[in-house]
Amino acid sequence: AVEEAVRLKEAKKASEVVALSVGPKQCTETLRTALAMGCDRAVHILTDLRGDYMQLQPLATAELFRKVVEKENPDLVLVGKQGIDSDAGQLGPMLAGMLGWPQVTFAAKLDTSDDGGITVERETDSGTETVKAGLPAVVTCDLRLNEPRYAKLPNIMKAKKKKVDTMDAEEMGVDLKPRNEILEVYEPPPRKEGIVVESVDELVDKLRNEANVIQ
């Protein structure tokens, strides 16, 4: 998402790129990386609630994002298709719904349209499809959209001087309470050791009489 936003600015199709992250103090370093890649400024919503423990869930995160989006008033919001903690894939669609904006998920290619909108090629289970949407819009980015650049040392040094606005999640008027709770996490039972059969007839016999696969 960051790479695509920077590319839009380099192509003169965007005037400013603002990076946004929600999380603990360590998120500042992640935002500095985004600034080194080419973002103009960053916003850090500070909270110690853990996404990987489902303390901070997609609904609350989307509400926090909505607060910032309404303040910044962007034409386009690019987010990842799913987090690596909850793996829910809900933030983008929820944010679009709260804003009343069109959304395009799993974007594999993104272009601006002559009519002032966007044309997005999106991944599906059966291939890809092309969708047109007006702006403002929310787009969730798939892995195939681009290959993120490595930040160069001079840009890393410059990023240390760029502005990162910090907001306290507890003071943004959003209910951060989880809607569900993880009761237990456990590994699946180990698979039974396989056997080697001597013939096709023996295989068929075991499938029929022991595994109950063949009727």
N, C-alpha and C positions, 0 to 999 in steps of 0.2 A: 504493500500500500504506500509506504514512504517512497520507494523508488518510482512508482508510477506517478505520484504527485510531483516529485522533482522533475521528472521527464516532461510533464505537462507545462511546468514553469519554464523549462529550458526551450520548449517549443513555442513559447510566448502565448500559450493557451491558458495560463494561470498567472495571476499577479503576485500571489503570496501563498506560501505553504506553512501551515501551522501543525506541529506534531502534538498529539494528545495521548497521555497515558494515565492510568489509575493504578495506584499501588503504593508501596512503602518508599522510604528515602532512596533505595537502590534504583528506583525507576528513573531518577535524575540522570544516571549514567546511560541508560537506554535512550533517553531523550537527547543526551549530548551526542550520541551516535547518529541519531536522526538529523540533528543540526549539522553534524560534520558531513553527512551525505548531501545536504543542500537545503534543508528546511530553514525558513527564515526565523522562526521563533517556536517556543514550545510552551505547553500548559501541562502542569503536573497536578493531578488531583490526589492529594496525600491521604492515605489510609493504611492502617496496619492489618486490615481484614484480608485474609488469604483467599485468593481465587482457587488455588489447588485444593484447599480444604472445604470449598463451597461455602465459606463464610461471606464472601462477596459474590453474589450471583448475578446472572445476566440482566435481570429486570432492574436491579439497583444500578448496575453499571450503565445500562442504557439511559436511565433517568439522569445520572450524572453527566453523561455525554450530551444529553438533550439540553441541559442547563448551559453548557459551554457553547454548543452549536447555536442556540438562540442568542447568546451574547455576541459571538463572533460573526454570525450571519454569513456563512460560506455558501458558495454555489454548489459545491460538491464535497461529499464526505466519503473518504475511502477507508475501509477497515479490513482487517483480515477476515477470512471466511469463518474461522473458528479459533477459539483459544486453545493453547496447549495444556491448560489445566483442567477445565471442566469439559472441553471438547464439545460444547453445546451447539455452537453455530447459531446462537439466538440474538446476539448483540445487534448486528446490522438490521435484520428484519424488525426487531423491537423498536430500534431507534427510528427507522423510517415510519413505522406505524404511529409512534408518538408525535412525530413532526408532521405527519400527513403528507410525506414526500413519496414519490415513486422510488422503488428499489430494484436493483439488479444484483443477483447473487452469483457467486462462483465465476467471476469475470476472468476470462482467459485472454481477452484483447479489448482495448478501450480506445475509442476515437471520438473526437468532437464532431458534431454534425453542422452542416451549413445553416440549419434552422435554429441553432443555438442550443441544441440538446446534445445527447451523447448516443453513440451506437456501441453496443457491447456484445461481444461474442462470449457466451457463457457455457460452462461445462454442464453436461447432463449425463445420466446413466447410459444413454444410447448414442452419445456423440456430443455435438455442440449445436447451439441455436443462437441466432442473432436477434437482439432486442434493442429497440430504440426507446429512449426515455427523455422527458423534458427535465430541465433544471429548475430548482435545486433537486438533488437526488442523493441517495445513499447507494454505494456500490461495495460489495464484499469481494475481495481479491483472491483468486485461486493461485496455486503454485506456478502455473504455466504463464501467468501474466507477464512476467519479466524475470530477469536475474539481477538481484540487487547488487549495486556497486560496492566496492571496498572504499572506505573513506581514506583520503590521502592525509599524510601527516600535517601539512599546512592547514588543511581544513579542520583537522582534529584540534589543532591549537586555536584556530579562530572560533570554533564551536564553544570553547570555554568562556568566551566573552559574550556569546549571544544570550538573549534574554530567555529565562525560564520562569514563567509565572506559576506560583504555587497556590493552590486552593485547598482548604481543609474540607474533606468529604462530609464531616460531621456538621459543618456549618452551611451546607448547601440546600437544606430543606428537603432532603431525600430520605425516605425510609430505607435504611440499609439492612434491615432484619431479613435473614434468609427465609425463603418460602418453603423450603424442604430441608431435610436433614439426612446425612449419610449415617446409617445405623451400623453398617459393617462392611469391611472390605476384605476379601479373601481370595486366595488362589483357587483355580479350578482343580479338581482331583487329578492326580497324575494318570496318564494313559497306561493301560495294561500293556505288558510286553507282547510284541507280536510273535507269530509262529511261522515256520517255513513248512509248506506242504509239498508233497512229493509229486502230485499229479493234479490235473484239472478236475478229475472225479472227486478227489479228496477235498479240493477247494469248494466245489459245488455242495458236497455233503455237509461241510462245516457251515457254509453260508445258509443252507436250508435248515439244518437241525440244531445248530448252536447259536448262530447270529440271528436267525429268523429273518433274514433278508430276502430269501427266495421262497415263495409260496408254492 
